Amino acid sequence: MQFLERHRIFLYQNYLLYAIAFFIPLFPKIVPVLIIAFGVLSGYAIAKKYSRVEMSEISILMILFYLLHGVGLIYTENLPRGWFDMEVKLSLLAFPIAFVGFKFVNTTNFTQTLRMFMYGSLAAAAFCLAQSLIKVTVMDMGYYHLLTSRFSVIVHPSYFAMYLIFSILILMYIEWPLIHFDEPRLSARNVGVLLFLSLSVILTGSKTGFIMWAFVMLFVTGVLTAYMRHKWIPIVGFVIVSSMVGVIFENAPLLQSRIINVLEVAGSESVDPETTESTALRYLVYSSSWEIIQSQDWYGQGTGDFQLALDELYNERGFTKAASQHLNAHNLFLQTGLALGIPGFSMIVGIFLMMFIQGFRYREYLFVGFTLMFLIISFTESVFNVQAGVVFFSFFTVLLARRSANA
């Protein structure tokens, strides 16, 4: 059958890869179906000896990390919660296995996959902005419908901000140095995309996203200033972008309050246990998680029992909002330490170290940027406890690791 011949199987795989990348930020519910189809084709390619089995060291560590959660089920009392956690984290196992029989058809497939993710992020941002503008202008709702979770209606604002920032990194990776004097239309398009992605990051209202975006903008400005002959251009560009952000903040008291709250919590000696503000709540959650880690067994609470331990301490300390919402650790490292103790914490640190080592070893700086970006958000979110985080991480970690090893 010609439609199952070697070249066509690899072609189908690459098309599915494009679809997964495109739909992660835009329509995440369809992604699991695409992953299954991708994995089936990989298995078929191996069975027919179209491709040999390939798995990076990082992929092996991801599988071991997932299996460690399976070990955590052994001493878990809340098994339904434990199995649910295993289901959420399934991408850590699925993507490394699905990629074992994958092969790029040509050298442009990797870049095209990155483009598809950026296009998906742009489409998602355009949809979010359109529905917000309709609410504000046509339905005469308040300006706050342009911000935070009312703007980011597809995924949580922090994760959407992460997608948008990674799209900025992709734009720089593909179109560097962004401004081409011999191609004014291309330069205008690049600048327009950069501004739209930046605007969308600000509208998410994500504090972590804003910090990551600011670092990226400072880095781009510094490198372009060193690279370009007309050094005033990137500096003026940075002034324009900064001014745009300043205008948004000046006219959006909700965004102002989020930054002010961070500064107030950082400068205060104590936090109200009944607070409902997100930054203050995180402080209470972090301190509770660390307190439990210090007193628990070396192997942790178990895959399904970490939330019970947190809720008990919340109630004991009178953290009413944290207890009522059953807040997790909101930190990947604390969350892993709670559930799996020293082995789990060591494993996740090892994964990040391997990602940095491989990125620098092969000079794949997009991989380094991705790792740094994900590391930053991992300090403020339990990124492996939601599909928006773990699917994104698993897909691009395996993809970038495969690319860097074969470059």
Stockholm file with secondary structure:
# STOCKHOLM 1.0

chainA/1-407         MQFLERHRIFLYQNYLLYAIAFFIPLFPKIVPVLIIAFGVLSGYAIAKKYSRVEMSEISILMILFYLLHGVGLIYTENLPRGWFDMEVKLSLLAFPIAFVGFKFVNTTNFTQTLRMFMYGSLAAAAFCLAQSLIKVTVMDMGYYHLLTSRFSVIVHPSYFAMYLIFSILILMYIEWPLIHFDEPRLSARNVGVLLFLSLSVILTGSKTGFIMWAFVMLFVTGVLTAYMRHKWIPIVGFVIVSSMVGVIFENAPLLQSRIINVLEVAGSESVDPETTESTALRYLVYSSSWEIIQSQDWYGQGTGDFQLALDELYNERGFTKAASQHLNAHNLFLQTGLALGIPGFSMIVGIFLMMFIQGFRYREYLFVGFTLMFLIISFTESVFNVQAGVVFFSFFTVLLARRSANA
#=GR chainA/1-407 SS CGGGSHHHHHHHHHHHHHHHHHHHHHCGGGHHHHHHHHHHHHHHHHHTTSSCCCCCHHHHHHHHHHHHHHHHTTTCSCHHHHHHHHHHTTHHHHHHHHTTTCCCSSTTHHHHHHHHHHHHHHHHHHHHHHHHHIIIIISCCCGGGGSHHHHCCSSCHHHHHHHHHHHHHHHHHHHTTSCCTTCHHHHHHHHHHHHHHHHHHHHHTCHHHHHHHHHHHHHHHHHHHHHCSSTHHHHHHHHHHHHHHHHHHHTCHHHHHHHHHHHHHHHCSCCCTTCCCHHHHHHHHHHHHHHHHHHSCTTCSCTTTHHHHHHHHHHHHTCHHHHHTTCCCSSHHHHHHHHHHHHHHHHHHHHHHHHHHHHHHTTCHHHHHHHHHHHHHHTTSCGGGSHHHHHHHHHHHHHHHHHHHHC
#=GC SS_cons         CGGGSHHHHHHHHHHHHHHHHHHHHHCGGGHHHHHHHHHHHHHHHHHTTSSCCCCCHHHHHHHHHHHHHHHHTTTCSCHHHHHHHHHHTTHHHHHHHHTTTCCCSSTTHHHHHHHHHHHHHHHHHHHHHHHHHIIIIISCCCGGGGSHHHHCCSSCHHHHHHHHHHHHHHHHHHHTTSCCTTCHHHHHHHHHHHHHHHHHHHHHTCHHHHHHHHHHHHHHHHHHHHHCSSTHHHHHHHHHHHHHHHHHHHTCHHHHHHHHHHHHHHHCSCCCTTCCCHHHHHHHHHHHHHHHHHHSCTTCSCTTTHHHHHHHHHHHHTCHHHHHTTCCCSSHHHHHHHHHHHHHHHHHHHHHHHHHHHHHHTTCHHHHHHHHHHHHHHTTSCGGGSHHHHHHHHHHHHHHHHHHHHC
//
